[in-house]
Amino acid sequence: MKRPWLLLIGMALLMAGLLIPRGAALQETPPATLYRLLNYTRLREGLTPLSESTLLKQAAQRHANDIAERGTATHEGSDGSGYRQRIRETGYRAWNDGLLVGETFWMGLGTAEDALNWFRNNPGFWEHLMDPRYREVGIGYAEDDQGVHYFVINLGARPNVLPVFINDGAATTDSPQVAVRLTNEEAEPLGEGTWIGRAIEVRMSHTPDFGDAPWMPWEPLLPWLLSDTAPGEYAVYVQYRDGANRTAIAEDVIRLVGEGEVAPTPPGDMPPPIAPPPDDPPPPIEEPSDNDAPPSPDPLPEPTEIVVMTPTPLPPVDTSPDAPLPEVAPTWTPLPEIEEEFLAPARPVDWPVLLALGLQAIALLLGGAVFLRRR
């Protein structure tokens, strides 16, 4: 009589697992959402994406936890630290003696989309996030007991760190034909010492030794064919070279999936073409001194109160079939999500309904168990 009971218990567990939505455990975290939207927006502004830095994220998370605990809107930490000090203490070494870093934050009752829209509607903050000199970002996130959300964004640019992005940072591709987006040295175009300045040539390879890979002129987008067509992870290595023959190496990884595992984006759903970065470096920007460092670029306007806001819709993207496409490989999907997914909030899980369905399933199984015992 034990075997029917074991069978029924196994069936109950299986049904309970099927009742839980697959996306419930895979929902995007708030900082991941803000990172995705920030890069999406920079691409639409004609800028390169930002690479995630674990060091900048450590500094940002430290301050997010701090201001959430205090409920304050300030760049000064409870220990008296400034953002430059917090970033330095992680080991992040930026250009200009570590001063080419920045911090901005948002606190309110909304979502990551609301935070980005608030930045968009405040020019000082927006110019900071859209600064072409920055190449890396770290986002910290915390929430207090009142339900207020705290996003801290740290930005920076390090010597010899020139990230590359396969299909603009997409995690997967269903085609071995991809496009690689390159960054360049916009913070210090002339370089310094052995540190590379603005690159004029690049070469690409499937391996980090580059072998006999030829040099080619630097371009913001370069087509590339993965080394195989079998599903799996593939790395692309890029070596930059400037006019003084100084070099730097970067890499990115993408997972090639089987046909049908990831639906390709129809051409009509692709965003408008993205312009390459400007040829001339941005003019220097004066910034007030911080409590832990001398004056340097990058002004940081500081919010002084909690921002409670109403969501502002982002400008629409031309998704008509006649919209022009980027001049890259025809099978490349430049952004992993279309505009509708960009704006749509995550659907909440209806747990009461799921619980009711689960209880009904258990009741049916128990009835079946009683029936089997009577037999």
Stockholm file with secondary structure:
# STOCKHOLM 1.0

chainA/1-375         MKRPWLLLIGMALLMAGLLIPRGAALQETPPATLYRLLNYTRLREGLTPLSESTLLKQAAQRHANDIAERGTATHEGSDGSGYRQRIRETGYRAWNDGLLVGETFWMGLGTAEDALNWFRNNPGFWEHLMDPRYREVGIGYAEDDQGVHYFVINLGARPNVLPVFINDGAATTDSPQVAVRLTNEEAEPLGEGTWIGRAIEVRMSHTPDFGDAPWMPWEPLLPWLLSDTAPGEYAVYVQYRDGANRTAIAEDVIRLVGEGEVAPTPPGDMPPPIAPPPDDPPPPIEEPSDNDAPPSPDPLPEPTEIVVMTPTPLPPVDTSPDAPLPEVAPTWTPLPEIEEEFLAPARPVDWPVLLALGLQAIALLLGGAVFLRRR
#=GR chainA/1-375 SS CHHHHHHHHHHHHHHHHHHSCGGGGGCCCHHHHHHHHHHHHHHHTTCCCCEECHHHHHHHHHHHHHHHHHTCCCSSCTTSCCHHHHHHHTTCCCHHHHTCEEEEEEEESSCHHHHHHHHHTSHHHHHHHTCTTCCEEEEEEEECTTCCEEEEEEEECCTTCCCEEEGGGCSEESSSEEEEEECCCCSSTTCBTTBCCSEEEEEEESSTTCTTCCCEECCSEEEEECSCSSSEEEEEEEEEEETTSCEEEEEEEEEECCTTTSCCCCGGGSCCCCCCCCSSCCCCCCBCCBTTBCCBSCCCCCCCSCCCCCCCCCCCCCCSTTSCCCSSCTTCCSSSSCHHHHHCCCCCCCHHHHHHHHHHHHHHHHHHHHHHHHC
#=GC SS_cons         CHHHHHHHHHHHHHHHHHHSCGGGGGCCCHHHHHHHHHHHHHHHTTCCCCEECHHHHHHHHHHHHHHHHHTCCCSSCTTSCCHHHHHHHTTCCCHHHHTCEEEEEEEESSCHHHHHHHHHTSHHHHHHHTCTTCCEEEEEEEECTTCCEEEEEEEECCTTCCCEEEGGGCSEESSSEEEEEECCCCSSTTCBTTBCCSEEEEEEESSTTCTTCCCEECCSEEEEECSCSSSEEEEEEEEEEETTSCEEEEEEEEEECCTTTSCCCCGGGSCCCCCCCCSSCCCCCCBCCBTTBCCBSCCCCCCCSCCCCCCCCCCCCCCSTTSCCCSSCTTCCSSSSCHHHHHCCCCCCCHHHHHHHHHHHHHHHHHHHHHHHHC
//
